[in-house]
Amino acid sequence: MTRGFYIGRFQPYHDGHHALVEQIAEAVDEVVLGIGSAGDSHTRRNPFTAGERVMMVTKALEELDITSYVVPIEDLNRNSVWVSHVQSMSPRFDVAYSNNPLVVRLFEEAGVEVRQSEMFNREKLKGSEIRERMIAGGEWEPYVPDAVVDVIGEVDGVERIQRVDAVDGE
């Protein structure tokens, strides 16, 4: 049994994340998704709570035939102990997936195998671009799984980020 770990802020969880999870699921038996910066919410960069992101990811993964676990991971701001913190908050995993240079370095220094992958349609499939579309009242729905559209609607996420932007922008 092989378990892979993938961490992201998922602000919001989008089709690029989803494609990577599908790719990871082909290489491992189970996938653990870490909701990074779990303590951050209600800002332009991090508009959604950890609980809302858990809902987004959990509901989006229902369409995939994989065993997965979704765990919130709060920031420590102490890189030297970050991997042990992640390991203490999640089910045991054998390999980590990341393209973030710092995350790759931290896992490698801790002796965890790290695999990197190609980004999917990175110009449109990045959280900052999707959040900008939400703020501007533009089209963002085609870039996230339908389940994520539903969760964002349920929590009034677009209105939230627009209001936060109005406050942050002042």
Secondary structure, 3 states (H helix, E strand, C coil): CCEEEEEECCCCCCHHHHHHHHHHHHHCCEEEEEECCCCCCCCCCCCCCHHHHHHHHHHHHCCCCCEEEEEECCCCCCHHHHHHHHHHHCCCCCEEECCCHHHHHHHHHCCCEEECCCCCCCCCCCHHHHHHHHHHCCCCHHHCCHHHHHHHHHCCHHHHHHHHHHHHCC
